[in-house]
Every structure is written in structure tokens, then in C-alpha cells.
Amino acid sequence: MALVAAGAMTMAAAAPMLTPSLHTRSTVPLLADTALEAVAGKQPVGGLCTKSCPVGSCEAAGSGGDDRPHPTDDDGRHQLPIQRVDLDPESVMPLADPADSLTIRLRADGQLTDVSVTDAQGRHLAGRISDDGACWHSTTPLRAGTRYLLRAMAEDEDGLPGQASWALETAPPPPGNRLTAAFGPTPGVYGVGQPVVAELSQPVPAADREARRLVERSLQVTSEPAVQGTWYWVDDSTLHYRPQTYWPTHATIQVRSGLDRVHVTDRLYGGPSQPLTLTTGDRIEAITDVAAHEMTVKRNGHTIRTIPVTTGKAGFRTREGIKVVLGKERTVRMRGDSIGIARGTSDFYDLPVSYATRLTWSGEYVHAAPWSLESQGAENVSHGCTGMSSDDAAWFYDTISPGDIVDVIHGYGTPMTVFDNGYGDWNLTWKQWLTGSSLAAIPHYPAITTAAARLRPTP
């Protein structure tokens, strides 16, 4: 029995006879009058495959295959061009285009039981066997300039097992630019609200849906304990990743790119990217009730402090919604003219502020406000920040960390924007978040509008 090659590749090679394993009940070669078929063509990664409808020709079944005409056999099944060859087991299939995807199909009664495709570093090409056992299809792209070892195990209709192995090499990438990803934040310990950010070295337009899907599949985030999460395309070069709910406490989050030497679009190939490891601490949440003039701080669901506060007055209302702590500054100088308040007016301020915990890039903080002690717990008098006593601010500063959650409720301000002024990611529902993924099946969510930033403390 020989290997069969089809599709964009011209030949297949190195197919040893399928022979019984040590546990077989027979010495007869498995499926003696049939063969395996390896298909390397421009089918979309993750397409469908069945015995009766080869991958790349089943658009009606939702595979998204190519639109080239294919001949049909007497049963009306699509047939790809096939060349049968009997070659030495040490020989290799001709160079494959790394833009192709890979399918291994059993052209006989029986089913595949296991398929392994690995490179020289032992990395596995991800894939899955179809429900009917007819074929295996790659779900991640081939890498350019890589030699793969393919192993397949199958059993016939009587349950007799057999196996085969052969090699595949992909052509090297052409010279040119490489697409890489810079992951953030920097390695360290963060609160459970911290999103993961990927900044691409080159834009991937929304109109190129296949390239976006490939990139998104290749940017891999795993956590222990495991959670459900996905990427959201903020713009053509920026993606955010978050789980459906906050990260688990004391979790380890691994972020890496599988883009290296992967064909993305035209002559653009992926390059190497630095992986990232984050961990989470306790679940710290600060709920600021604007109407009650009070902040409740919780650790892992238990209240650990209740703090009288003052928030933004009319014209400078504190934004409502969930914010993620961006950082902390022991002392920061704040000035009214930085947000358009003219010097000499009653609203102007210029002063050092202590124990400042930053919530937005435009300058919303939780900080010490000793000048407003009489108003804390009673009325809102600030220019948008949350003010409290120096003792409470020092405690908050020491307790809170980047990635922790501050949720402003029962207020009068505009909602926190999602991406343009810090991390407002958690203000989208999970259904809304999924619409930002190129892999989601639901329509894309409308663009998030940007509100003017006018938040600074008041003297």
C-alpha cells in the first residue's frame, strides 16, 4: 500500500506499508488494498473533512474550501488530482507551501485513531480527527522552513490496527518584514482584573478576516487554573485578552505567540515574539458608591475597610463603571490648566498630592485629600478624583495593586470608556466582548465612542 498525495502539492512520498502493531490479532497488513491520503492545499485551517467530501471542496458543508472546479466520480463525490507513488521510506514529500493547511485522510473503510505531526523541536501541529474518523485536519498553520514528521494510526472495520509515518518539509519564508507581537503588561503580580495586551508590529486590517483569524489563533493565552477567555481587536494593531469573569486568585497566566515563520498574508510572515508570564494575587475590589459618599474595599469577597470619600462635583462628575488600577505614585503634582482650567479662576489648582492610585490615563486617581475632610462622606466636591483622608489613602495605597478593580456605582457621570483611557474592558458584557473576536460567529459590536476627559483633584 502506498501513500496518496493530493491538492496543491504535486507528490507524496515516504509511505511505508501500514503494518500491524504489537497488539494486532493478525499478521496481514492493515487495509492491504487501500492507502492513506495526505492533502496539503489552500484549505482554511480548521476546515471540515469527511470521506465523502474532501477538504477544500465542501463549501456547502461550511468548510470554506477553494472555488476551483473538481472532477467527480460515479457517486458524485468530489475528487482532487491524485498521483500514486511507491517510494523509499526515507524519502520526503516535496516542499509544501507554508500557506497550506494539512489533512490526512483514510481512503478506506475503517477510521483513524491517532495522528501526530511534530517538528524537530518536538512541537506538535495542532489538529483534530473528524467525528467519523475519516480524516485529521490541522487547526494551526504550518511553519515555513520546517521539517515535520507525520505519524498516523488507524484500524479497519474489524478493529485491526496499523500505522504509517512519513515526512513533510515546508519551503523557507521569503525575505521581508515579519509580524511580531509585544505582550503586556510587564511580568509580575497583578490583580484579577488585569487584561493581557498584544501590540502587533504591523497592522492587520479588519477587512482581511482570514489573516485576523490566523493571528488570533496564534496568540495563545493559558492559565492555571484554566478559564474561558478570548481576544478583542481594539484596532488593527492592538488586541486585549480577558476571561469571561475576573481571573482566579493566585493564577499563573502564560502568553506566547505561535506566529514565528507562519504565513499571514501575501508575503508577510510571522517572526519570533517574547513570551510573557503573569500571576495574580488576592481579589481586591473597591466599590465606590457615589450617592452614599462611601468606598467599600473587599478582599476575596470579604469587606476589609469602609472609607468616607468625596467624588466629582457637577461639571466634573466621576466616570461610572469598572476601572482597573494602572499604577501608583507616592506623590504627584496636579494642575488645573492641564485640563483647561484657567489660572486665576476659582477652580484652578496646583498642588502635590500624596498616595495617588491611578485609574485612567487622563488623570483620575484615588488619593489623599486632607483639604476636603469635612465633605468626605457627605458631599461631592472634587474635579473627578476620589478623595479621602491621608490615613485612609495611605492604607488604600499599600493595599491596592495594578490590576485590582475599582467600581464606581450610583453616580451621575458618563460611563467609563472601554479602551481609550485605561482598562475599561470589564464594562462590556461577555456577549459584547465576543463580538470583538475575529473567531466569533455573531455580528461585530458597534465602535465604542470616546468621551472627553476632565478628571483632576480639587484643592
Secondary structure by P-SEA (a helix, b strand, c coil): cbbbbbcccccccccccccccccccccccccccbbbbbbbccccccccccccccccccccccccccccbbbbccccccccbbbbbbbccccccccccccbbbbbbbcccccccbbbbbcccccccbbbbccccccccccccccccbbbbbbbbbcccccccccccbbbbbccccccbbbbbbbccccccccccbbbbbbbcccccccaaaaaaaaaaacccccccccccccccccccbbbbbcccccccbbbbbbbbccccccccccbbbcbbbbbbbbbccbbbbbbbccccbbbbbccccccccccccccccccccccccccccccccbbbbbcccccccccccccccccccbbbbccccccccccccccccccccccccccbbbbcaaaaaaaaacccccbbbbbcccccccccccccccccccccaaaaaaaccccccccccbbbbbbbbccccc
